[in-house]
């Protein structure tokens, strides 16, 4: 399960909340980050950010570890 940190949880109209997520893909911990006025959207985008970063890691591309982990997360 990914670890999530949410900042500015007392959102008012127009405020932007920022979400940081630390997720494990194929044995490598990756940080994802996103901001939005909707914390649910920010959380989803931060997880996608972490998935994209994991897929681009050179050490995992050779082994297929991150790609396999991402496929398993779907």
Secondary structure, DSSP 8 states (H G I E B T S, - for coil): --EEEEE--S--TT--EEEEEEEEETTEEEEEEEEESSHHHHHHHHHHHHHHHHHT-HHHHHHTHHHHHHHHH-
